Every structure is written in C-alpha cells, then in structure tokens.
Amino acid sequence: MAALIDTINSFLSSGQHHQILSVIKGFRNGAVYGAKVRFPHALVMTFLFRDGSLKDKMDAILKATYTHSKNLAMFVLAYKGLTSSLAWGESKSHQIHAFLSAFCAGYVIFGKYNKINEQINLYLMSRVIYGFAKLLVQKQIIPQPSSDVFPWFAAIMWGLVLWMFEYESGCLQSSLVSSMTYIYKDSNRWTNLRNFLIYNK
C-alpha cells in the first residue's frame, strides 16, 4: 500500500499531464467549495424562514448543498477543460479564451434556472459591476473620483432596495423579500412581551 501511495505521489509531482490533473483538481475544489459555502447558508436560511418538518428542512438543505456543489464542480471542469483545449498547441493562452470558456460553461451549467443558480448569478453580477467600475478607473477610461463615492453607492443601493421592497417587492428575489419581511414588516406586529422580545407572532 505504501508503495502504491509513493508511486501516485511521484506521478502527481512529476509534472506529467499537468493540465488534465488540474482539471480534475479543479472539479474537486469546486465541489468542496460549493458545499462549504452553501451548507451553512442553507442551514441558517431554512431554519429561519422555511416551514415544515425537520426531515423536510434537512432534505431542502442537502438538496441545495448538492446542487451548488455539483454545479460549481461541473463549471470548473468545463471551464478548465475548455481553456486548456483552446490553448492547446499555443505558447500561451489569450484573454478571449477565458471569456469564451466561461461563457459556454456558464450558459450550459448556470443558465438552467433554479434558485441556487439565480443566487449565484446575482452574487456574481454585483461583484462584476463593482469590479468593472474599478477597472474603468484603473485603465483611466473614467477619472478617479476626487472624493469618496462609497457612501453615495451605499445610499443609492439601500434607497433603491427599500423602495422596491415597500412598493415593488414582486420584482425582488424571494429570499431577499423573506429576509426583509422578517426585519421590517414582522417588527410591526406584537401583542405581548413574549412575542415582542422572544419570537415573532
């Protein structure tokens, strides 16, 4: 057994088939990361906002964790496989390879509508818009603001989300509406000290 492990370790450290092994390791890391991120989130959100038996709640948590883990692992597998294929026979990869590979993998894997994919895509959208604004400044396409714009950014986001929640909540993601209902609407209702401080009516 020790000899087998030594042989495997020697093969892995030899540098042979690095791109194929990188795809396999990426699949593994995508699966692990997806589970680590989704399980605690699903656990908290399910027990806070979902009705049903303990079995129903555990099934929902495990299903959400599996979906997130599987989709992220499959995306990494497809992305790394495609970028390796596009760069095959060339001395270096090109920036367009990353975009095209992620575009194709994103369409196939994260283009299927479900609540998990919706949340992941929304998470990415906010990061991409924020990062793209920074990139435009770094490339000197737009000037560096002369004053701190973060307070204005925060004010606009919170102003818009609370206006939408109060008057156009059907346009917001359901999990966001559930969270905001708990914070802003459920705090308007109580009948005694117990459901004022300990739990919502």
QUILINVEN-V685444 format. One record per residue. N is the residue number from 1. RES is the residue in one letter. PHI is phi in radians with two decimals (* if undefined). BURIAL is 1 if it has 9 or more other ideal C-beta (glycine too) atoms within 8 Angstrom, else 0. D_LAST is the distance of its C-alpha to the last C-alpha in whole Angstrom. Layout:
BEGIN
N,RES,PHI,BURIAL,D_LAST  N,RES,PHI,BURIAL,D_LAST
END
This chain:
BEGIN
1,M,*,0,61  2,A,-1.09,0,62  3,A,-1.15,0,64  4,L,-1.11,0,62  5,I,-1.11,0,59  6,D,-1.08,0,62  7,T,-1.14,0,63  8,I,-1.11,0,60  9,N,-1.07,0,59  10,S,-1.12,0,63  11,F,-1.12,0,62  12,L,-1.15,0,59  13,S,-1.55,0,60  14,S,-1.34,0,63  15,G,1.55,0,62  16,Q,-1.23,0,63  17,H,0.97,0,61  18,H,-1.04,0,58  19,Q,-1.15,0,57  20,I,-1.15,0,56  21,L,-1.15,1,55  22,S,-1.12,1,53  23,V,-1.13,1,51  24,I,-1.12,0,50  25,K,-1.14,0,49  26,G,-1.10,1,47  27,F,-1.03,1,45  28,R,-1.07,1,44  29,N,-1.15,1,43  30,G,-1.09,1,41  31,A,-1.12,1,39  32,V,-1.14,1,39  33,Y,-1.10,1,37  34,G,-1.01,1,35  35,A,-1.18,1,34  36,K,-1.12,0,33  37,V,-1.35,1,31  38,R,-1.36,1,29  39,F,-1.01,1,28  40,P,-1.13,0,26  41,H,-1.13,0,24  42,A,-1.13,1,24  43,L,-1.04,1,22  44,V,-1.15,0,20  45,M,-1.14,1,19  46,T,-1.18,1,18  47,F,-1.30,0,16  48,L,-1.39,0,14  49,F,-2.13,0,14  50,R,-1.77,1,15  51,D,-1.58,0,15  52,G,2.20,0,17  53,S,-1.30,0,19  54,L,-1.05,0,21  55,K,-1.11,0,24  56,D,-1.05,1,23  57,K,-1.16,1,21  58,M,-1.15,0,24  59,D,-1.07,0,26  60,A,-1.14,1,25  61,I,-1.12,1,25  62,L,-1.17,0,29  63,K,-1.15,0,29  64,A,-1.11,1,28  65,T,-1.12,1,30  66,Y,-1.08,0,33  67,T,-1.08,1,33  68,H,-1.10,1,33  69,S,-1.09,1,36  70,K,-1.11,1,38  71,N,-1.13,1,38  72,L,-1.18,1,39  73,A,-1.09,1,41  74,M,-1.16,1,43  75,F,-1.13,1,43  76,V,-1.06,1,45  77,L,-1.00,1,47  78,A,-1.18,1,48  79,Y,-1.09,1,48  80,K,-1.17,1,50  81,G,-1.11,1,52  82,L,-1.21,1,53  83,T,-1.12,1,54  84,S,-1.11,1,56  85,S,-1.16,0,58  86,L,-1.17,1,58  87,A,-1.54,1,60  88,W,-1.06,0,62  89,G,1.44,0,66  90,E,-1.91,0,65  91,S,-1.31,0,65  92,K,-2.66,0,62  93,S,-1.54,0,59  94,H,-1.95,0,58  95,Q,-1.01,0,55  96,I,-1.12,0,55  97,H,-1.09,1,54  98,A,-1.09,1,51  99,F,-1.12,0,50  100,L,-1.10,1,51  101,S,-1.11,1,50  102,A,-1.19,1,46  103,F,-1.04,0,47  104,C,-1.15,1,48  105,A,-1.15,1,46  106,G,-1.11,1,42  107,Y,-1.10,0,43  108,V,-1.27,0,44  109,I,-1.64,1,41  110,F,-1.64,1,38  111,G,-1.48,0,39  112,K,-1.42,0,37  113,Y,-1.28,0,34  114,N,-2.72,0,31  115,K,-1.09,0,28  116,I,-1.15,1,30  117,N,-1.09,1,33  118,E,-1.06,1,31  119,Q,-1.11,1,29  120,I,-1.12,1,32  121,N,-1.13,1,34  122,L,-1.16,1,32  123,Y,-1.02,0,32  124,L,-1.14,0,36  125,M,-1.02,0,36  126,S,-1.11,0,34  127,R,-1.20,0,37  128,V,-1.19,0,40  129,I,-1.07,0,39  130,Y,-1.12,0,39  131,G,-1.17,0,42  132,F,-1.16,0,44  133,A,-1.07,0,44  134,K,-1.12,0,45  135,L,-1.09,0,48  136,L,-1.07,1,49  137,V,-1.24,1,49  138,Q,-1.06,0,51  139,K,-1.45,0,53  140,Q,1.04,0,54  141,I,-1.39,0,53  142,I,-2.13,0,51  143,P,-1.28,0,52  144,Q,-1.11,0,50  145,P,-1.02,0,47  146,S,-1.40,0,49  147,S,-2.33,0,46  148,D,-1.20,0,42  149,V,-1.65,0,40  150,F,-1.05,0,37  151,P,-1.04,0,36  152,W,-1.21,0,36  153,F,-1.04,0,35  154,A,-1.08,0,32  155,A,-1.09,0,31  156,I,-1.15,0,32  157,M,-1.07,0,30  158,W,-1.23,0,27  159,G,-1.08,0,28  160,L,-1.18,0,28  161,V,-1.20,1,25  162,L,-1.29,1,23  163,W,-1.10,1,25  164,M,-1.11,1,25  165,F,-1.08,1,21  166,E,-1.28,0,21  167,Y,-2.15,0,24  168,E,-2.43,0,25  169,S,-1.13,1,22  170,G,-1.13,0,24  171,C,-1.56,0,26  172,L,-1.66,1,25  173,Q,-1.10,0,24  174,S,-1.07,0,21  175,S,-1.18,1,20  176,L,-1.17,1,20  177,V,-1.09,1,18  178,S,-1.07,1,15  179,S,-1.09,1,16  180,M,-1.27,1,16  181,T,-1.08,1,13  182,Y,-1.04,1,11  183,I,-1.35,0,13  184,Y,-1.74,1,14  185,K,-1.64,1,11  186,D,-1.14,1,8  187,S,-1.35,0,9  188,N,-1.59,0,10  189,R,-2.16,0,7  190,W,-2.87,0,6  191,T,-2.22,0,8  192,N,-2.72,0,9  193,L,-1.09,0,11  194,R,-1.12,0,9  195,N,-1.51,1,6  196,F,-1.50,0,8  197,L,-1.84,0,10  198,I,-1.67,0,10  199,Y,-2.58,0,7  200,N,-1.39,0,4  201,K,-1.16,0,0
END
